[in-house]
Each structure stands twice: as structure tokens, then as C-alpha cells.
Amino acid sequence: MRKIGPHYDGLYPDLALPDLRSFGSVLRHDYESIEPSRLWVFATVELVALESMARTELAKQPPDVGG
């Protein structure tokens, strides 16, 4: 999975994934405007929830055969 598309928005409404996608755009293109406190919240709170979502979704995938 390369992107967290809108398909997951309804499955994980508590994660505010549209906001996360916007934040990703800022990280890639406008990083000099990022408030350090916002980055800290992402790293210490939001990333934990995102990791949990990723583990849940990866567990649903078929095993990688021959990889």
C-alpha cells in the first residue's frame, strides 16, 4: 500500500485521515512553515494511531508468496 486513500476515511474516522493527508503535503512541500509543536503531536500521538491502523490493514493482506 503506497497511499492512504479516501477508502480508509470511513473505516477509521477517529484518525482524521484527510487532515493527515494534508499534513503530508505540508511535510513534502512547505516544511519550513511547520510549527514544532504540531510535529511533536504527530510524532507522539497521531503516529501511534496510524501505526495501529496500518498493522490492522496489513494483517488483512494475503501473505507474500515467494517474495
Secondary structure by P-SEA (a helix, b strand, c coil): cccccccccccccccaaaaaaaaaaaaccccccccaaaaaaaaccaaaaaaaaaaaaaaaccccccc
